[in-house]
């Protein structure tokens, strides 16, 4: 899988895990994007570095990491007919141990 978008700054691109739709108590379908709580996915691209107080800092995340993230501030994009979300490092709640 190729991610053909170069990320700038403090950004990580995530291929979200497939989660089915849920039904509300009233019987309505709730799409994944409207479901509450953190989501998980796999890192597909990471910006090369970002600056903190003028110092170059590398992201703590690597391509292939399985992460748990808060999607509230996520940017949704389509690259090569696939849906991804782009988040800041701070929006990643944790990384699953391999």
Beta strands, then each sheet from edge to edge (+ up, - down):
strand 1: 11-16
strand 2: 22-23
strand 3: 29-30
strand 4: 39-46
strand 5: 50-52
strand 6: 55-57
strand 7: 66-69
strand 8: 75-79
strand 9: 82-88
strand 10: 92-95
sheet 1: 8+ 9- 1+ 4- 7+ 10-
sheet 2: 2+ 3-
sheet 3: 5+ 6-
end
